[in-house]
């Protein structure tokens, strides 16, 4: 038994004391939690209370709770595992499907239908998913097609399109909108429309109101205000027009705004131009000096301008609506009745004349030109007529016609032919006298200007047109010119033509040209005769001394301008006085006429032959060379003159009364020559020098020529001596042949080039450079070349008998003059046949100068000789003509590099390039190539390195006589010293 705690310490004890019966948990004084239970004993007035520590009292219960908790946990784990296993088994296909769908989505692949492997709820789920997927795919395809169609539409339409959302941000633009706004869609997306689509008023330049806000506020289509201008990003301005409309969803709600607009800048400009044009037309219409009227189909006046009112004297209200016939006289009403129906049927009328009655009773003469106006359907709308007051013009024309008639009468009476030319139409009228002068009857000449122009002499037409144009341009008071016209019988008639413009339009353009032609043939013939007597020798018809001096002055001036030489020759007939004294002056004159003919045939066209007096003649040669070659040119002409003049003359002696036969007469001449260039000498000094040289020629034995310049004369004398010696050399056989070796890349001789030498009896060995040009000039090269070719062929035949030389070939140079000779081919073939040479061992060397004339003839000759086996080499290639177009056509076998290129091939890059080019060209054309003038081993090595394997030059041997060439040389002729 324990003492109870005092009241207020333990609430449960306090309740027990108060009479509570029951159990509860309390903490005893020792601080231990106990389970208490109390029961009152009324009879004793006691309370029986029992206490047990809670740990002891509740221990069984807690043990049971622990066992229940453990069982619950185990049961939960078992149930959860079973549930997880079942769910996993059921949901495995779903998970796999989800993973597949996620992989497809991550890879951007289109979703595919799920495979259905089960017929349970999962299978139904997959089937439903597949149906949903099919529906989504169809909707996605439709949406994609719709988007593509929208994109194509936006790209295709010509209008610009911009779409915005509900707050005015750009969501879409087509290319046209991008171009006009200057913004790309990628840059404009999400930007406020006002930033991309900037508007302002064209007139006030104030910013424009965005149509988006109006559309969003009212939900209706809004048009852009007039005069709206779009300011592009780059500052470009565009006039635009069209509208903005709301974009609604399926529920009818506004989800954005679309703007459709177009560039009307050009249309606006066109409209502005049209308005300006209409305004100008209105002003022109009202202010035009020509009267205008418009009529309906009944002839009633619809519209007139101020000029019409002024012409007729009526007011606008008095004229409009009235019949046009009310303003015409009786005669013009008939014209109206005839012309107006034609205007309606043909659509135009040109030129009818009407007498109109003005309000004041006076009359005027008007000319009308009209056209019909039609509407778009082609129906009659109204007439348009221009009225020109021609009253004064008709009066003037009548007066002019009367004046012209009097003028023509006066001119006809004076014997001149009259013509009247309408410049605008080309029509022309010719008087009877004009036609008679040309031998035509009245009806044989047409009424057009070509009748005149076709008969003007072609040489005179330019100066005639210059004179006419000068008068038309106002430079002369009239056109006056002498010219020839073709008559009916084919002869030419000299006429004096005079013309004057008698009518011009308001702009000063000439309309009519009137004039005359007078026959001046007799006066012209008389003037020509006087001129011939004044300037020409009456016997020979050559220029006389007076005209000669004039021609010589002009030749000096030309020489100064061209800086070229000219030559003056004075020619005197040897012993002409004897002919005159023995046979008389008539026969002498006959002789001088024949000399004149021969002289004119001997000189070039443009050179002058004149009679200086008696038996002296003068020849002026112009446009000779710029250097000493002029001496040769002048000498050539003089020699030709000496030759033709010295030919026999057949003189008719019947001119003398006592003789009745003809006689052959031989006469020579002496020529003095002086050259001139510029005005360093006067005409008189030149004539004195030529005269001096001529007397020196006479003193030298006659039938000769002399130059005034002693140095020139020395050149001429030396050339004459050379020519004489050459002719003797040909006759006496003073020529011999030298041979220069040609070798291959190993230095072995393959042949030789034949070179001609002149063994002069006094001068010794003369090199070719001194006599070949003279032989070319005199033609002696032909017999010399024939002898060279024949001798070389004979030598080839001799070598063929020698084993060590039988393989050699021979190259023979052929001059251009020799090759062009008509019998050249026949001569070569005759030599081949007569000598029996193998033609395949013969090679003819031609120079490029040969290609300057008649290439076709050259090719023909080469082809014939080529057919017989003869080879051809082009000598000195690269120094002359070098036309590749001809080169590819020539049947060549070899090109020869000229020694001028070989000489500096190691020091001059240009020569090296030329040599390489020639080798490459020859190889590309399948031709052999040989280089001449090879003097050093370095030159040979360069040529060999660039593909040239055949050589000729001092490195391999100088030109040598035949006996020396035939000596044994071995394979290293290269060791020969140059």
ZAMARGU-4260 file (C-alpha; in steps of 0.2 Angstrom, whole numbers, plus 5000, padded with zeros to 4 digits):
<rodrens>
0) 5000/5000/5000 | 5006/5017/4995 | 5001/5034/5000 | 4992/5044/4987 | 5000/5059/4980
5) 4993/5076/4985 | 4979/5083/4974 | 4984/5092/4958 | 4999/5081/4955 | 4992/5066/4946
10) 4976/5070/4936 | 4971/5051/4935 | 4973/5050/4954 | 4963/5066/4956 | 4949/5058/4945
15) 4949/5042/4955 | 4947/5052/4971 | 4933/5061/4963 | 4924/5044/4960 | 4930/5039/4943
20) 4932/5021/4940 | 4942/5014/4926 | 4960/5012/4919 | 4973/5024/4913 | 4991/5027/4910
25) 5000/5038/4923 | 5018/5042/4929 | 5021/5037/4947 | 5031/5048/4959 | 5046/5038/4954
30) 5044/5044/4936 | 5039/5027/4930 | 5025/5025/4917 | 5012/5013/4924 | 4995/5006/4920
35) 4983/5011/4934 | 4965/5004/4937 | 4953/5010/4951 | 4937/5003/4958 | 4927/5011/4972
40) 4921/5000/4988 | 4906/5010/4993 | 4903/5000/5009 | 4920/5004/5016 | 4922/5021/5007
45) 4938/5015/5000 | 4945/5014/4983 | 4954/4999/4977 | 4968/5004/4965 | 4980/4993/4956
50) 4997/4999/4947 | 5008/4989/4934 | 5022/4997/4924 | 5017/4999/4906 | 5032/4990/4900
55) 5026/4974/4909 | 5008/4977/4906 | 5009/4979/4887 | 5024/4967/4883 | 5012/4953/4876
60) 5003/4966/4865 | 5019/4973/4858 | 5026/4956/4855 | 5010/4952/4845 | 5011/4968/4836
65) 5029/4965/4830 | 5024/4948/4824 | 5009/4955/4814 | 5020/4969/4807 | 5033/4956/4801
70) 5020/4946/4793 | 5012/4961/4785 | 5029/4966/4777 | 5032/4949/4771 | 5015/4948/4763
75) 5017/4965/4755 | 5033/4960/4747 | 5026/4944/4741 | 5011/4953/4733 | 5021/4967/4726
80) 5033/4954/4718 | 5019/4944/4711 | 5010/4960/4704 | 5027/4967/4697 | 5030/4950/4688
85) 5012/4950/4681 | 5013/4968/4675 | 5029/4966/4667 | 5023/4951/4658 | 5008/4960/4652
90) 5017/4977/4648 | 5033/4970/4640 | 5026/4972/4622 | 5020/4990/4627 | 5037/4994/4633
95) 5046/4987/4618 | 5034/4997/4607 | 5037/5013/4617 | 5056/5011/4615 | 5054/5008/4596
100) 5043/5023/4594 | 5055/5033/4604 | 5070/5027/4593 | 5060/5032/4577 | 5056/5049/4584
105) 5074/5052/4589 | 5080/5047/4572 | 5066/5058/4563 | 5059/5043/4555 | 5040/5041/4551
110) 5030/5031/4563 | 5026/5014/4558 | 5011/5003/4563 | 5014/4992/4578 | 5014/4973/4575
115) 4999/4964/4584 | 5005/4948/4591 | 4992/4945/4604 | 4973/4945/4604 | 4970/4951/4621
120) 4968/4968/4628 | 4986/4973/4623 | 4982/4968/4606 | 4967/4978/4605 | 4977/4992/4612
125) 4990/4991/4598 | 4976/4990/4585 | 4968/5005/4592 | 4985/5014/4592 | 4988/5008/4574
130) 4971/5016/4569 | 4976/5032/4578 | 4993/5032/4569 | 4985/5030/4552 | 4973/5044/4556
135) 4987/5055/4562 | 4997/5050/4546 | 4983/5055/4535 | 4981/5071/4544 | 4999/5075/4543
140) 5000/5071/4524 | 4985/5082/4521 | 4993/5096/4532 | 5010/5094/4523 | 5001/5094/4506
145) 4992/5110/4512 | 5008/5118/4518 | 5016/5114/4501 | 5002/5120/4491 | 5002/5136/4502
150) 5021/5138/4499 | 5019/5135/4480 | 5005/5147/4480 | 5014/5161/4490 | 5029/5159/4478
155) 5019/5158/4462 | 5008/5173/4464 | 5013/5190/4458 | 5007/5199/4474 | 5017/5201/4490
160) 5010/5192/4505 | 5014/5195/4524 | 5005/5186/4538 | 5005/5191/4556 | 4999/5184/4573
165) 4986/5193/4584 | 4999/5205/4591 | 5006/5210/4574 | 5022/5200/4573 | 5027/5193/4556
170) 5024/5174/4554 | 5026/5172/4535 | 5032/5181/4520 | 5033/5176/4502 | 5048/5180/4490
175) 5038/5195/4482 | 5036/5202/4500 | 5054/5199/4504 | 5059/5209/4488 | 5048/5223/4491
180) 5051/5225/4510 | 5070/5221/4508 | 5068/5208/4522 | 5072/5190/4522 | 5059/5179/4530
185) 5072/5172/4542 | 5076/5190/4548 | 5058/5196/4549 | 5050/5182/4558 | 5044/5188/4575
190) 5047/5206/4572 | 5033/5219/4573 | 5025/5222/4556 | 5028/5240/4558 | 5047/5237/4558
195) 5046/5226/4542 | 5031/5234/4533 | 5035/5253/4534 | 5022/5264/4526 | 5020/5283/4523
200) 5009/5295/4513 | 5017/5300/4497 | 5010/5317/4497 | 5012/5322/4516 | 5027/5310/4519
205) 5018/5306/4536 | 5019/5288/4543 | 5005/5277/4537 | 4993/5268/4549 | 4996/5249/4550
210) 4981/5239/4543 | 4984/5225/4556 | 4976/5235/4570 | 4961/5240/4560 | 4958/5222/4555
215) 4960/5216/4573 | 4949/5229/4579 | 4935/5227/4566 | 4937/5209/4560 | 4935/5215/4542
220) 4945/5217/4526 | 4954/5234/4526 | 4961/5242/4510 | 4977/5252/4510 | 4974/5271/4509
225) 4977/5280/4493 | 4995/5287/4490 | 5002/5274/4501 | 5021/5271/4499 | 5031/5256/4506
230) 5048/5261/4512 | 5060/5246/4509 | 5074/5241/4521 | 5087/5248/4508 | 5078/5264/4506
235) 5069/5260/4490 | 5051/5267/4489 | 5037/5257/4481 | 5019/5263/4477 | 5008/5249/4483
240) 4990/5244/4483 | 4978/5231/4490 | 4971/5225/4507 | 4973/5216/4524 | 4961/5203/4530
245) 4959/5193/4546 | 4964/5175/4548 | 4951/5164/4557 | 4952/5147/4564 | 4939/5134/4563
250) 4929/5142/4577 | 4929/5158/4568 | 4941/5166/4580 | 4954/5179/4573 | 4971/5171/4575
255) 4981/5183/4564 | 4981/5195/4549 | 4986/5192/4531 | 4992/5207/4520 | 4991/5205/4501
260) 4999/5220/4491 | 5007/5223/4475 | 5020/5235/4467 | 5010/5248/4457 | 5024/5260/4455
265) 5025/5258/4436 | 5006/5258/4434 | 5006/5274/4445 | 5019/5282/4434 | 5009/5277/4418
270) 4994/5284/4426 | 5003/5300/4430 | 5010/5300/4412 | 4993/5297/4405 | 4985/5311/4415
275) 5000/5323/4410 | 4997/5317/4392 | 4979/5320/4393 | 4982/5337/4400 | 4994/5341/4387
280) 4983/5335/4374 | 4969/5345/4381 | 4980/5361/4380 | 4986/5356/4363 | 4968/5353/4357
285) 4962/5369/4363 | 4977/5379/4358 | 4981/5370/4342 | 4982/5382/4327 | 4973/5370/4316
290) 4954/5369/4317 | 4946/5352/4324 | 4929/5346/4323 | 4920/5330/4328 | 4904/5324/4320
295) 4892/5310/4324 | 4886/5298/4310 | 4872/5310/4305 | 4885/5324/4302 | 4880/5334/4318
300) 4894/5343/4327 | 4899/5335/4343 | 4915/5345/4348 | 4926/5359/4341 | 4941/5368/4347
305) 4945/5386/4348 | 4954/5387/4331 | 4937/5380/4323 | 4927/5394/4332 | 4939/5407/4327
310) 4939/5401/4309 | 4920/5400/4308 | 4917/5415/4319 | 4904/5406/4330 | 4903/5403/4348
315) 4904/5385/4356 | 4885/5385/4360 | 4881/5391/4343 | 4891/5377/4335 | 4888/5361/4345
320) 4874/5350/4339 | 4871/5359/4323 | 4873/5350/4306 | 4889/5353/4298 | 4881/5357/4281
325) 4873/5373/4289 | 4891/5381/4288 | 4894/5376/4269 | 4889/5385/4253 | 4879/5376/4240
330) 4893/5369/4230 | 4902/5362/4245 | 4886/5353/4251 | 4887/5342/4236 | 4905/5338/4240
335) 4899/5334/4258 | 4886/5322/4251 | 4900/5313/4241 | 4914/5313/4254 | 4905/5310/4270
340) 4898/5293/4266 | 4916/5288/4259 | 4923/5294/4276 | 4910/5282/4285 | 4914/5268/4274
345) 4933/5269/4271 | 4937/5276/4289 | 4946/5291/4282 | 4946/5305/4270 | 4961/5316/4264
350) 4961/5332/4256 | 4943/5337/4250 | 4941/5356/4249 | 4926/5365/4255 | 4919/5383/4254
355) 4913/5388/4272 | 4902/5402/4277 | 4908/5412/4292 | 4895/5420/4304 | 4899/5437/4296
360) 4895/5431/4279 | 4912/5430/4272 | 4919/5413/4265 | 4935/5404/4267 | 4942/5389/4258
365) 4947/5374/4269 | 4955/5357/4266 | 4949/5343/4277 | 4958/5327/4283 | 4947/5315/4293
370) 4948/5299/4302 | 4934/5288/4310 | 4935/5284/4329 | 4929/5267/4335 | 4925/5260/4352
375) 4933/5244/4358 | 4920/5233/4350 | 4924/5241/4333 | 4908/5251/4332 | 4907/5269/4325
380) 4910/5282/4339 | 4913/5299/4330 | 4923/5307/4317 | 4939/5317/4319 | 4943/5330/4307
385) 4957/5343/4305 | 4952/5359/4294 | 4966/5369/4286 | 4962/5386/4280 | 4970/5386/4262
390) 4962/5402/4256 | 4979/5412/4256 | 4989/5397/4249 | 4977/5394/4235 | 4979/5413/4230
395) 4998/5412/4231 | 4998/5396/4221 | 4987/5404/4208 | 4999/5419/4207 | 5014/5407/4207
400) 5007/5397/4193 | 5004/5412/4183 | 5021/5418/4187 | 5029/5402/4182 | 5020/5401/4166
405) 5027/5418/4161 | 5044/5412/4168 | 5044/5396/4158 | 5038/5405/4142 | 5053/5417/4144
410) 5065/5403/4147 | 5058/5392/4133 | 5060/5407/4122 | 5078/5408/4127 | 5081/5390/4121
415) 5084/5383/4139 | 5075/5367/4145 | 5065/5369/4161 | 5062/5356/4175 | 5052/5357/4191
420) 5056/5344/4205 | 5045/5340/4220 | 5058/5335/4232 | 5046/5327/4244 | 5038/5315/4232
425) 5052/5313/4219 | 5040/5319/4205 | 5047/5330/4191 | 5041/5339/4176 | 5051/5343/4161
430) 5048/5356/4147 | 5048/5351/4129 | 5064/5360/4126 | 5073/5350/4140 | 5067/5334/4131
435) 5072/5340/4114 | 5090/5344/4120 | 5092/5325/4124 | 5084/5319/4108 | 5068/5313/4116
440) 5050/5316/4110 | 5036/5323/4122 | 5030/5306/4128 | 5047/5297/4130 | 5051/5305/4147
445) 5042/5301/4163 | 5037/5313/4177 | 5050/5308/4190 | 5067/5314/4196 | 5076/5298/4191
450) 5074/5303/4172 | 5086/5317/4176 | 5098/5308/4189 | 5100/5292/4178 | 5106/5303/4164
455) 5120/5313/4173 | 5137/5306/4170 | 5144/5296/4184 | 5160/5306/4186 | 5149/5322/4187
460) 5136/5316/4199 | 5146/5319/4215 | 5149/5338/4211 | 5131/5340/4205 | 5124/5334/4222
465) 5137/5344/4232 | 5131/5360/4222 | 5112/5356/4225 | 5115/5352/4243 | 5125/5368/4246
470) 5110/5378/4239 | 5097/5368/4249 | 5107/5371/4265 | 5107/5390/4261 | 5125/5392/4257
475) 5122/5398/4239 | 5109/5409/4231 | 5107/5396/4218 | 5114/5379/4212 | 5124/5381/4196
480) 5135/5368/4189 | 5142/5361/4172 | 5140/5343/4169 | 5137/5330/4156 | 5120/5321/4152
485) 5117/5306/4142 | 5107/5308/4126 | 5095/5296/4117 | 5108/5292/4104 | 5121/5287/4118
490) 5132/5303/4116 | 5136/5315/4131 | 5129/5333/4131 | 5138/5346/4141 | 5124/5357/4150
495) 5124/5371/4162 | 5112/5367/4175 | 5104/5380/4186 | 5092/5377/4200 | 5083/5386/4215
500) 5072/5381/4229 | 5055/5390/4227 | 5045/5382/4241 | 5049/5377/4259 | 5038/5371/4273
505) 5036/5380/4290 | 5053/5372/4296 | 5063/5378/4281 | 5063/5361/4273 | 5064/5363/4254
510) 5048/5356/4245 | 5051/5361/4227 | 5067/5364/4216 | 5065/5373/4199 | 5078/5376/4186
515) 5085/5375/4169 | 5097/5366/4158 | 5106/5375/4144 | 5116/5366/4130 | 5134/5372/4132
520) 5142/5358/4121 | 5149/5370/4108 | 5156/5382/4121 | 5164/5367/4130 | 5171/5360/4115
525) 5179/5377/4111 | 5186/5379/4129 | 5193/5361/4128 | 5201/5365/4111 | 5208/5381/4118
530) 5215/5372/4133 | 5222/5358/4122 | 5231/5372/4112 | 5237/5380/4128 | 5244/5365/4137
535) 5246/5351/4124 | 5258/5348/4109 | 5247/5349/4094 | 5257/5335/4085 | 5259/5322/4098
540) 5245/5327/4110 | 5258/5326/4124 | 5259/5340/4138 | 5269/5354/4131 | 5282/5364/4141
545) 5269/5374/4150 | 5260/5359/4157 | 5276/5350/4159 | 5282/5363/4172 | 5265/5362/4181
550) 5267/5343/4182 | 5284/5344/4188 | 5279/5356/4202 | 5266/5344/4207 | 5279/5330/4207
555) 5290/5340/4218 | 5276/5343/4231 | 5271/5324/4231 | 5289/5319/4234 | 5289/5331/4249
560) 5274/5324/4256 | 5278/5306/4253 | 5297/5308/4257 | 5301/5297/4241 | 5312/5300/4226
565) 5306/5305/4209 | 5316/5305/4193 | 5317/5318/4178 | 5322/5311/4161 | 5327/5321/4146
570) 5327/5311/4130 | 5334/5317/4114 | 5333/5307/4097 | 5350/5304/4090 | 5352/5311/4072
575) 5334/5316/4070 | 5340/5331/4060 | 5346/5320/4046 | 5329/5312/4045 | 5320/5328/4043
580) 5333/5335/4031 | 5332/5319/4019 | 5314/5314/4020 | 5305/5330/4026 | 5296/5336/4041
585) 5280/5327/4037 | 5289/5310/4039 | 5298/5317/4053 | 5282/5321/4062 | 5276/5304/4058
590) 5292/5297/4067 | 5289/5308/4082 | 5271/5302/4084 | 5277/5284/4084 | 5290/5288/4097
595) 5277/5296/4108 | 5267/5280/4107 | 5282/5269/4112 | 5286/5281/4126 | 5268/5281/4133
600) 5268/5262/4133 | 5285/5261/4142 | 5281/5271/4157 | 5269/5267/4172 | 5251/5274/4173
605) 5253/5290/4182 | 5270/5295/4175 | 5271/5310/4164 | 5278/5310/4146 | 5279/5327/4138
610) 5287/5335/4122 | 5300/5347/4127 | 5302/5354/4109 | 5308/5347/4093 | 5314/5329/4095
615) 5316/5331/4114 | 5305/5322/4126 | 5303/5323/4145 | 5298/5309/4157 | 5293/5312/4175
620) 5294/5296/4186 | 5285/5298/4203 | 5284/5288/4219 | 5300/5279/4218 | 5309/5271/4232
625) 5315/5280/4248 | 5333/5275/4246 | 5346/5271/4233 | 5335/5258/4225 | 5327/5273/4217
630) 5342/5273/4205 | 5339/5256/4200 | 5321/5259/4197 | 5324/5274/4186 | 5338/5265/4177
635) 5326/5251/4173 | 5313/5262/4165 | 5327/5271/4155 | 5334/5255/4149 | 5316/5250/4143
640) 5314/5266/4134 | 5331/5264/4126 | 5326/5247/4120 | 5309/5251/4113 | 5314/5267/4105
645) 5329/5258/4096 | 5317/5246/4088 | 5315/5249/4069 | 5302/5261/4063 | 5291/5258/4047
650) 5288/5275/4040 | 5275/5279/4026 | 5284/5289/4013 | 5268/5292/4003 | 5267/5308/4013
655) 5279/5315/4000 | 5273/5318/3983 | 5288/5310/3974 | 5289/5294/3985 | 5276/5279/3985
660) 5284/5266/3997 | 5288/5263/4015 | 5305/5263/4023 | 5312/5254/4039 | 5321/5267/4049
665) 5332/5264/4064 | 5335/5277/4077 | 5343/5278/4094 | 5341/5290/4109 | 5351/5297/4123
670) 5344/5300/4140 | 5349/5311/4154 | 5342/5307/4172 | 5342/5317/4188 | 5334/5312/4204
675) 5324/5323/4216 | 5316/5322/4233 | 5307/5337/4240 | 5310/5355/4235 | 5329/5356/4237
680) 5330/5360/4218 | 5320/5371/4207 | 5311/5366/4192 | 5323/5375/4181 | 5338/5368/4190
685) 5331/5350/4188 | 5329/5353/4169 | 5347/5360/4168 | 5354/5344/4176 | 5344/5332/4165
690) 5350/5342/4150 | 5368/5341/4156 | 5367/5322/4159 | 5358/5320/4142 | 5373/5328/4133
695) 5385/5317/4143 | 5376/5302/4136 | 5377/5309/4118 | 5396/5312/4121 | 5398/5294/4128
700) 5393/5287/4111 | 5374/5289/4111 | 5361/5276/4113 | 5365/5277/4132 | 5360/5285/4148
705) 5368/5295/4161 | 5364/5301/4178 | 5368/5318/4184 | 5375/5312/4200 | 5393/5306/4198
710) 5391/5293/4212 | 5375/5286/4204 | 5383/5286/4187 | 5397/5276/4194 | 5385/5263/4201
715) 5376/5262/4184 | 5393/5260/4175 | 5398/5246/4187 | 5382/5237/4184 | 5383/5239/4166
720) 5401/5232/4166 | 5395/5218/4177 | 5380/5214/4165 | 5392/5214/4150 | 5404/5202/4160
725) 5390/5191/4165 | 5384/5188/4147 | 5402/5184/4142 | 5403/5172/4157 | 5387/5163/4151
730) 5394/5162/4133 | 5412/5156/4139 | 5406/5145/4153 | 5416/5153/4167 | 5406/5146/4181
735) 5410/5131/4192 | 5401/5122/4206 | 5406/5120/4224 | 5399/5107/4236 | 5395/5110/4255
740) 5392/5094/4265 | 5376/5090/4274 | 5378/5078/4288 | 5367/5068/4301 | 5367/5068/4320
745) 5383/5057/4320 | 5392/5068/4308 | 5390/5056/4293 | 5388/5065/4276 | 5371/5063/4269
750) 5373/5074/4254 | 5378/5092/4248 | 5371/5108/4243 | 5377/5114/4226 | 5384/5132/4226
755) 5389/5141/4210 | 5405/5151/4208 | 5411/5163/4195 | 5429/5161/4189 | 5432/5179/4182
760) 5446/5179/4170 | 5453/5196/4178 | 5444/5197/4195 | 5447/5179/4200 | 5433/5170/4210
765) 5418/5181/4211 | 5406/5177/4226 | 5388/5174/4222 | 5382/5189/4232 | 5390/5200/4219
770) 5383/5193/4203 | 5367/5183/4208 | 5356/5199/4210 | 5362/5206/4194 | 5358/5189/4185
775) 5341/5189/4193 | 5337/5207/4187 | 5343/5204/4169 | 5336/5186/4167 | 5353/5178/4165
780) 5349/5168/4180 | 5339/5156/4169 | 5353/5150/4158 | 5365/5150/4173 | 5352/5140/4184
785) 5349/5127/4169 | 5368/5124/4168 | 5370/5122/4187 | 5355/5109/4188 | 5362/5100/4173
790) 5380/5099/4180 | 5374/5094/4197 | 5364/5080/4190 | 5378/5074/4180 | 5389/5074/4196
795) 5376/5063/4205 | 5377/5050/4192 | 5396/5050/4194 | 5394/5048/4212 | 5382/5033/4211
800) 5396/5023/4203 | 5407/5026/4219 | 5401/5014/4234 | 5406/5026/4247 | 5396/5041/4239
805) 5382/5032/4230 | 5370/5036/4245 | 5373/5055/4244 | 5359/5068/4238 | 5362/5085/4230
810) 5352/5100/4234 | 5351/5113/4220 | 5345/5131/4223 | 5331/5137/4211 | 5328/5156/4210
815) 5310/5163/4209 | 5312/5169/4192 | 5319/5153/4186 | 5305/5143/4194 | 5292/5155/4186
820) 5299/5152/4169 | 5285/5144/4158 | 5297/5130/4152 | 5305/5126/4169 | 5296/5110/4173
825) 5300/5103/4155 | 5318/5109/4157 | 5320/5099/4173 | 5312/5084/4167 | 5323/5084/4151
830) 5338/5086/4162 | 5333/5071/4172 | 5330/5061/4156 | 5346/5066/4147 | 5358/5063/4163
835) 5349/5047/4169 | 5350/5053/4187 | 5340/5046/4201 | 5327/5060/4204 | 5325/5054/4222
840) 5342/5059/4226 | 5339/5077/4219 | 5332/5090/4230 | 5327/5108/4224 | 5329/5122/4236
845) 5316/5136/4235 | 5315/5152/4244 | 5300/5160/4253 | 5300/5175/4241 | 5293/5163/4228
850) 5277/5162/4237 | 5273/5180/4234 | 5265/5178/4217 | 5254/5165/4209 | 5255/5151/4223
855) 5243/5140/4213 | 5255/5139/4198 | 5269/5135/4210 | 5259/5121/4218 | 5255/5114/4201
860) 5273/5114/4195 | 5280/5106/4212 | 5266/5093/4211 | 5272/5088/4193 | 5290/5087/4198
865) 5286/5078/4215 | 5277/5065/4204 | 5294/5061/4196 | 5302/5058/4213 | 5311/5075/4215
870) 5311/5082/4233 | 5309/5100/4239 | 5317/5110/4253 | 5311/5127/4258 | 5327/5138/4260
875) 5330/5152/4273 | 5313/5147/4282 | 5307/5161/4294 | 5315/5176/4285 | 5302/5179/4272
880) 5284/5176/4268 | 5281/5161/4280 | 5263/5159/4276 | 5257/5143/4285 | 5241/5143/4275
885) 5252/5140/4259 | 5265/5130/4268 | 5253/5116/4272 | 5248/5115/4254 | 5265/5114/4246
890) 5272/5097/4243 | 5288/5100/4253 | 5300/5087/4261 | 5311/5098/4271 | 5313/5115/4280
895) 5330/5123/4282 | 5333/5134/4297 | 5342/5150/4291 | 5359/5153/4297 | 5354/5170/4304
900) 5344/5161/4317 | 5358/5148/4320 | 5371/5161/4322 | 5364/5168/4339 | 5354/5154/4344
905) 5364/5152/4360 | 5364/5171/4365 | 5347/5178/4358 | 5332/5170/4366 | 5321/5176/4351
910) 5332/5166/4339 | 5332/5151/4350 | 5313/5152/4351 | 5312/5153/4332 | 5323/5138/4329
915) 5313/5128/4342 | 5297/5133/4333 | 5303/5128/4316 | 5308/5111/4322 | 5292/5108/4331
920) 5282/5115/4315 | 5292/5103/4304 | 5289/5088/4315 | 5270/5092/4316 | 5269/5093/4297
925) 5279/5077/4295 | 5294/5087/4287 | 5312/5084/4289 | 5322/5099/4295 | 5340/5104/4292
930) 5350/5119/4300 | 5363/5129/4290 | 5377/5140/4296 | 5382/5128/4310 | 5399/5133/4315
935) 5401/5127/4333 | 5399/5111/4343 | 5388/5121/4356 | 5376/5126/4342 | 5375/5108/4336
940) 5371/5102/4353 | 5357/5115/4356 | 5349/5110/4339 | 5351/5092/4343 | 5343/5094/4360
945) 5328/5102/4352 | 5325/5089/4339 | 5336/5095/4324 | 5347/5080/4318 | 5353/5087/4301
950) 5366/5100/4299 | 5376/5111/4286 | 5390/5123/4290 | 5408/5127/4293 | 5408/5115/4308
955) 5407/5101/4295 | 5415/5108/4280 | 5416/5124/4269 | 5410/5124/4252 | 5423/5115/4241
960) 5426/5110/4223 | 5421/5093/4218 | 5438/5085/4218 | 5440/5090/4236 | 5423/5085/4241
965) 5426/5067/4234 | 5441/5064/4246 | 5439/5052/4260 | 5432/5061/4276 | 5427/5047/4288
970) 5413/5049/4300 | 5420/5065/4309 | 5420/5078/4295 | 5415/5089/4310 | 5434/5091/4314
975) 5436/5102/4299 | 5441/5120/4304 | 5430/5134/4298
</rodrens>
